[in-house]
Amino acid sequence: MLKHKKSKVKTQRGMSSHGWGHKKKHRGAGNRGGKGMAGTGARGDAKKPSILTTIGKSYYGKRGFSSIHKRTVNVLSLTFIEQNFESLTESGVIVDGTLDVSKIKVNKILGRGKLSHKLNIICEEISANAKAIVEAAGGSVEVTRVKKTYTNEPKSEE
């Protein structure tokens, strides 16, 4: 016949440690003294030297955040177009005097340099200086991306 054994909880009623030694032990967090940056404040002098040697100064301070609206802009200057005009034509980026920069994954054209060729440029964005230089050379610009403009005026009901 089996002998009935009392459960540990019943035998250790009223005992604060329940068989784990000192009552501080076995709290779930162990003996680590907190989570994360705990203990590294004004009186964390004993902890700081070991952190600086193992992790470095990057452990301390604020980190910032990553913007959810971040957009990478790949730019192309008119100087690059002028210097590499023949290679761009041979590779098929410039066809019949039309340069579509979306083929080479470029978002914006900047107006640094001069342009001696008549070009029709299709792009998402272009600087005002670049647009003036292209039009002065006899070309045209077609912008495909429309910028959003925000106003503080309330919407009018029609």
C-alpha positions as CSV (number, residue, x, y, z in Angstrom):
1,M,0.0,0.0,0.0
2,L,1.2,3.5,-0.9
3,K,2.1,5.8,1.9
4,H,0.5,9.2,1.8
5,K,3.1,12.0,1.6
6,K,2.4,15.5,2.7
7,S,2.9,18.2,0.1
8,K,5.7,20.6,0.5
9,V,3.4,23.5,0.8
10,K,1.5,22.0,3.7
11,T,4.7,21.1,5.6
12,Q,6.2,24.5,5.2
13,R,3.3,26.7,6.2
14,G,4.3,29.8,8.1
15,M,7.9,29.4,6.9
16,S,9.0,32.5,4.9
17,S,11.7,30.8,2.9
18,H,10.0,27.5,1.9
19,G,13.2,25.7,1.7
20,W,15.2,28.2,-0.4
21,G,17.4,29.5,2.4
22,H,17.2,33.2,3.1
23,K,13.9,34.9,2.4
24,K,15.5,37.2,-0.2
25,K,16.4,34.2,-2.4
26,H,14.0,32.7,-5.0
27,R,12.1,35.8,-5.9
28,G,12.1,35.2,-9.6
29,A,14.7,37.8,-10.5
30,G,17.6,36.0,-8.8
31,N,20.3,38.1,-7.2
32,R,20.8,40.4,-10.2
33,G,19.6,43.5,-8.4
34,G,17.1,44.7,-11.0
35,K,16.5,44.9,-14.7
36,G,18.2,46.8,-17.4
37,M,19.9,50.0,-16.3
38,A,19.0,49.5,-12.6
39,G,21.9,50.2,-10.2
40,T,23.9,52.3,-12.7
41,G,22.8,55.7,-11.3
42,A,24.6,58.0,-8.9
43,R,25.6,55.2,-6.5
44,G,26.4,52.6,-9.1
45,D,30.1,53.2,-8.8
46,A,30.9,49.5,-8.2
47,K,29.0,48.5,-11.3
48,K,30.3,51.2,-13.7
49,P,33.9,50.1,-14.3
50,S,32.9,46.6,-15.3
51,I,30.3,47.9,-17.7
52,L,32.8,50.4,-19.3
53,T,35.3,47.6,-19.9
54,T,32.9,45.0,-21.3
55,I,30.3,47.1,-23.2
56,G,31.8,50.6,-23.4
57,K,30.4,54.1,-23.2
58,S,27.5,53.2,-25.6
59,Y,25.7,51.5,-22.6
60,Y,24.9,54.9,-21.0
61,G,22.7,57.7,-22.4
62,K,19.7,57.9,-24.6
63,R,19.3,56.1,-27.8
64,G,16.7,58.0,-29.8
65,F,14.2,56.3,-32.1
66,S,13.8,55.2,-35.7
67,S,11.4,57.4,-37.7
68,I,8.5,55.5,-39.3
69,H,8.4,58.2,-42.0
70,K,12.1,57.8,-43.1
71,R,12.6,57.9,-46.8
72,T,15.9,57.4,-48.5
73,V,16.6,59.9,-51.3
74,N,19.0,58.8,-54.1
75,V,20.3,61.9,-55.8
76,L,22.0,62.5,-59.2
77,S,23.7,65.6,-60.3
78,L,23.7,67.3,-63.7
79,T,27.5,67.0,-63.6
80,F,27.3,63.2,-63.6
81,I,24.8,63.2,-66.4
82,E,27.0,65.5,-68.5
83,Q,30.2,63.4,-67.9
84,N,28.6,60.0,-68.5
85,F,26.2,61.0,-71.3
86,E,27.6,58.5,-73.8
87,S,27.6,55.6,-71.3
88,L,24.0,56.4,-70.2
89,T,22.9,56.4,-73.8
90,E,24.6,53.1,-74.6
91,S,23.1,51.4,-71.5
92,G,19.6,52.5,-72.5
93,V,18.9,54.9,-69.7
94,I,18.7,57.8,-72.1
95,V,16.5,56.9,-75.1
96,D,15.7,59.5,-77.8
97,G,16.8,62.4,-75.6
98,T,14.6,61.3,-72.7
99,L,16.2,60.4,-69.3
100,D,14.0,58.4,-67.0
101,V,15.9,58.3,-63.7
102,S,13.6,55.7,-62.1
103,K,15.4,53.1,-64.3
104,I,18.6,53.7,-62.3
105,K,16.7,54.0,-59.0
106,V,17.3,57.8,-58.5
107,N,14.7,59.9,-56.8
108,K,16.0,63.5,-57.1
109,I,18.2,65.5,-59.5
110,L,20.4,68.2,-58.2
111,G,21.6,71.2,-60.2
112,R,25.3,71.1,-59.8
113,G,27.2,71.6,-63.0
114,K,26.3,72.5,-66.6
115,L,24.3,70.7,-69.2
116,S,25.2,71.0,-72.9
117,H,22.6,68.4,-74.2
118,K,18.9,68.9,-74.8
119,L,17.2,66.4,-72.4
120,N,13.7,65.6,-71.4
121,I,14.0,64.4,-67.8
122,I,11.4,62.3,-66.0
123,C,12.0,62.2,-62.2
124,E,10.2,62.2,-58.8
125,E,11.9,65.4,-57.6
126,I,14.2,68.1,-59.0
127,S,15.8,71.1,-57.5
128,A,14.9,74.6,-58.8
129,N,18.4,75.2,-60.0
130,A,18.5,71.9,-61.9
131,K,15.2,72.6,-63.5
132,A,16.4,76.1,-64.6
133,I,19.6,74.6,-66.1
134,V,17.8,71.8,-68.0
135,E,15.3,74.3,-69.5
136,A,18.1,76.8,-70.4
137,A,19.7,73.9,-72.4
138,G,16.4,73.5,-74.3
139,G,15.1,70.5,-72.4
140,S,12.0,69.9,-70.3
141,V,11.2,68.4,-66.9
142,E,8.4,66.1,-65.9
143,V,7.9,65.5,-62.2
144,T,6.0,62.3,-61.3
145,R,5.8,62.7,-57.5
146,V,3.5,65.3,-56.1
147,K,4.6,66.9,-52.8
148,K,1.9,67.1,-50.1
149,T,1.3,70.6,-48.8
150,Y,-0.3,71.2,-45.5
151,T,-2.2,74.3,-44.4
152,N,-3.7,75.3,-41.1
153,E,-6.9,76.5,-42.7
154,P,-10.0,74.4,-42.1
155,K,-11.6,72.5,-44.9
156,S,-14.3,74.4,-46.8
157,E,-17.6,72.6,-47.1
158,E,-19.0,72.7,-50.7
